[in-house]
Amino acid sequence: MLKAKGLRKGKLGQRTDRAAARHLITEDMAKWAHRVRLDANEPRHADEKRPLPSAEDGRRSLDFALALAQFLFVLPARVEEGLKAVTKEAP
């Protein structure tokens, strides 16, 4: 999603920080994104004795992805539609 907003260079953590600096996402969303990213990376880098991700871990990742999509794409589109509607109604 960040790539669709023009943030293509660097690692995901760096792109997340740039998205927050550009006010594409809030600081708290960036914190959430970093936590989700680190949680998703853990099974890849942890030792073999660590448990695999749970269904709840997957749900948290999905919840974040849906919230991010709403914030980056759905909400701005709704605001744009609202502005167009009030502009047409203006005297």
N, C-alpha and C positions, 0 to 999 in steps of 0.2 A: 504494500500500500504506500509505503514511503517512496518507493521508486516511481509510482504513478504521480506523486507530487513533486517529482524532480530531484529527489535525494537518492542519487545512484552511486556516488563514490563513497568508499570507506566501508568499514564493517557496520553491522546493524546497530551496535551500541553507539557508534559515532553518529550514524544517521539519525538515531533517536534523539540524541542530544542536540543535533542541528535542527531537528523538527521543533523541539521545545524552544530553542533560541529564536527561531523564526515565527514562533507563536502559532505553528500549525497544530500543535498539541499543547496541553497544559504541562506544567512541571510535574504535577501529580500523575498525569497520564504517562509521562516519561519514566517516572519511578516504577509505575505498574508495568510498563513495557520491559524495563530492565529486569524486573523480578520474573516475569513470564519467560523472557529470553534465557535467563540463567537457569531457571527451573527446567526448561526444555533441553538445555545443553547438558545438565547434570548427568543423565543416564549415559550420554555418549562418552563422558570423560571420567565417570566415577569407577571405582573398582567393581569387580563382578559380584561382590557380596551385597551391593546396594539393591534394594527392591526396585522393580520396574515401576514406571509411573502408574498411578491409579486412575480410575475413571474420574475421580474428583479432580485430579491434576489436569486431565484432558478438558474437563468442564471449565476450569479456571482459564485455560488457554483460549478456549472457544469464546467464553464470556468477554475476554479482553479483545479478541479479534472483532467480535461483533460491535463492541463499544467503539473501537478505533474506526471501523468502517462508518458507523453512524456519525462520529465526530468529524471525520475527514471528508466524507462524501454526501451523506444523506442530509445532515443539518445545513451545510452550506447551500445545497440545492433548494431546500425548503426556504431558506432566507432569501435566496435569489428570486424564487417564485413569489414570495410575499412582497418583495420590493417592486417587482414588475406589476403586481396587482394594485398596490397603492399608488404607483406612478400613473397607471391608467385612470384611476379614480380621481386624481388631483385636478382641481379646476383649471 
